[in-house]
Amino acid sequence: MFRGAQDDPLSETGWRQMEEAADMFGGEWQQVITSPLIRCRGFAEKIADKKGIGFTVDQGFHEVTFGQWEGCTIEKINQKWPDKLEEFWQNPFSFTPPGGEPFTEFEKRIEAAWQTLISNLECERTLLVAHSGVIRMVLSKALGLPAEHMFNIQVPYACISRLEIHPRDNQLPTCTLISHHPNFAGDK
């Protein structure tokens, strides 16, 4: 199901996966930044409260909006918009679902949010709780990959990626991917 801007809460399985990932790969965070959507925000609030650390909702890290495809299954999209799903899969930067956010705009929004985040870091250890599309785009930007290759990065539920930010005088910081745990997610 396409669930970009659709504001569904985490399922019980989702909560368990997120808690297990957080326990296994961290807990030493000094601040939490999150998407405004409840499936990320709810978990981020819980972690921040549990750790007694700062918590910020950043609209820039909102998942891509799929417009009329929100909440639709692949079968429903193929019935209502024949051949359009295949066009989208072939090149999401050239085809936008009806009423959706163009991936070129999504890329600009995520890049701006990411650059603002890394340029204004106040803590050494920041947890960003976000969606798979956001994470793929952040990793693409952080690693200098073309955005069109973002779907080559596997990001299942409860995936944890760790980046190290390297400040530079009068320039944007650079990033190093320290770890990426795409197979942790347990249940599908």
C-alpha positions, 0 to 999 in steps of 0.5 A, a space after each residue: 500500500 502506498 502510505 506516504 502522507 497518510 498519517 497511520 499510527 504504528 502497528 503493534 509489530 511496528 512498535 516492537 520493531 522500532 523498540 528492538 532496533 533502538 535498544 539494539 543500536 543505540 540509546 546514547 542519543 542527545 536529541 531526537 528529530 522526527 517527521 511530523 507523521 504519527 508513525 514516526 513522531 509517536 515513537 520519537 516522542 516516546 524515545 525522547 521522553 524515556 531518555 529525557 532529551 530534546 525533541 523536535 518535529 521537522 516538517 522537512 522530513 515528511 514522507 513523499 506525498 503520493 496524492 491519489 495513490 495514498 492508501 491504495 494497493 498496487 492492484 487498485 492502482 493498476 486497475 484505476 491507472 493502467 500502466 502508470 505504476 510501471 511508469 512510476 517504478 521506471 522513473 519516479 523523477 519523471 512521473 508523479 502520481 496524480 496529485 502527488 509530490 514530484 520527486 524533484 520537489 521531494 529531493 529539494 525538500 529533503 536536501 534542504 532539511 538535511 543541510 539545515 540539520 547537519 549545519 546546525 547540529 547542537 549535539 554529537 548524537 542525534 536520532 532522526 526518525 523518518 520514513 524509508 523514502 526520506 532515509 533513502 534520499 538522506 543517504 543519497 545526499 549524504 553519500 553524494 549519490 545521484 538521487 535517481 539511485 535512491 531506490 537502490 538502497 534497501 530500507 525496510 521497517 525499523 532499519 537503522 543507518 548511522 552517519 558520522 558528520 565531519 564539519 569543515 570550515 566555511 563549507 557544508 559538512 561531509 558524511 561517512 556511512 558508519 553502518 546500515 542495518 537493513 535486515 534487522 526488521 524481523 517481521 515483514 
